[in-house]
Amino acid sequence: MRYEELAEEPCSITRSLVVLGDRWTLLVLKAAFSGVRRFNGFQNYLGISRGRLQDRLDRLVEHGILVKQKPEVGVHEEYRLTAKGHEVYPILMAFKDWGDAHMAPDGPPVYYRHRDCEGEAHVHLACDRCEHELTARDVVPEAGPGMLAQM
């Protein structure tokens, strides 16, 4: 199956990966959460080619994750995270948690602290009914309305 055809699969994980499943896309978003807003800023921060960066920024704008706008001061357009874009943050934090546990032999390179109490930010998967923390062994996938509509 071609990569583009994956966007038609009745699976929210697969469809999300079509938009976000590229390392450069995730790194662009990491930079945006770090306050980078201008094209040249992204390029300097990431060391990415202009064409590849433009492709990733265009995709994020097309999917409503970033918005391109004129700044209040200056002439260069800026890329700003939308509400939909801010919802990607827990995904990046899940990568951070996994990386700290498995890819950081000397300990976490960066602590992400809660501004109010200085506690550390982590992602937790929990049941929306009983609030118990879950692992993959606790979850059973079942067809939802999006899958049933495909049948």
N, C-alpha and C positions, 0 to 999 in steps of 0.2 A: 504494500500500500504506500502511495506517495505521501509525503509529509503534509501537503496541502489538504489531502483527503481526510486526514485525521480530524480536521475541524468539524467534519460532519458526523463523527462518531458520537453515539448517544452516551457519552461519558464525560462528566465535568472535569475529571483529572486530565484526560487526554486533551480536551478542548483548551484547558488552561495551559497545558504544556506547549500547545501550538503557539500561544502568544508569549509565554514566559519561560519556556524550557530551553533557552539558549544562554550560555554563560555570560555573553556580553550584555544581553538584556538585563539579567539580574545584576550585573555590575553597574550598568547605567542607573538602575533603580537604587542600588546602594549609594551611589554618588549623589543622586537626587535627595535621598534621605539625609545625606551629610551636608546638604546645603548648596550643592553645585546646581546652577541654573542655566548657564550659557553654553552654547556649543563648544567654544574653545576651552571652557572650564572642564567640560566632560572629556574632551580630547586630552588635555594636559593631565587630568586626574587618572585617566585610564591608559593612556598611550595607545589608543585604538586608531585605526585608519579612519579618515574622514568619511569614506563611502560606507564602511560598516557602521560607524556611529550614526550617520544620517539614516541608514536603513532601520536601525534599532529605535531611534527617536521617532521616526515616522510611524513605525508599527505601534509604539506606545501611545502616540497621539491618536492614531486611527482607532485604537481600542478604548480611548477615553481614560487612559491611565495617567497620561501627562496632557497638559494643555499648553499650547504655544501662545505667548502673549507679549505685548509691548510692556516694558518696565515703566514705572513711574519716573525714574531717573535714568538717562542714558538712551542709546539708540538701538542697542542690540536686543533682539527678542530673547525671551527667557522661556524655559520649559519648567512648568510648575506641576507638582503632584495634584491630582484631583482627589475627591473623596474616594473614588474607586481605586486610585493609586495608593492612597494611604492604607487601604485594606490589604495591600500586598505585604505590609510591614511584618505581620506575624510569620509569613512564609520565609522572609529573610532571617528572622530571629530563630526559626526552626533550623535553618541551615547553620546559623551561628552556634546554637546549642549542640547540634550534631558534630560540627567541626571542633568545638571546644572539647568534646568528649573523646573524639577519635582522631583528630588531626593536629592536636596541639600538645606535643609531648612535654613541653616546658610550662604548660598552663595556658589559660586564655590570653591571647594577645591584647584583647580589649574587653573591659567590663562595660556593660550597658546598664547604667544606674538609673533608678527611679529618682527623678528630680526632687521630689518632696521628702523622701525618707532615706535615700541613698541605698535602698535595697537593690538587688540585681534582677534584671528583667529576664524571664524565661517563658517559653511557650508550653502550655499544658493542654492535653486533649482530655476533655471531660464529657460525660453524658449530660445532655440538656435537661433530662428529667430528674435523675437522682444525684447529679453532680459528682459521681465517682470518677476518679482519674482512670483513663482507658489506655490499653495497648492494642496492637493489631489482633492479639488473641481474644480480646473481649468484643470485637466488632464483627457483625455478620452483614455483608452487603445484601440488599434486596431491591428488586425493581421498583423504581419510583415513577411518577407520572411522565417524566421526560422519556424514559425507556418504553413505557407502555404506549406512548404516542407514536413511537417508531414501528410498532408491531402491526 
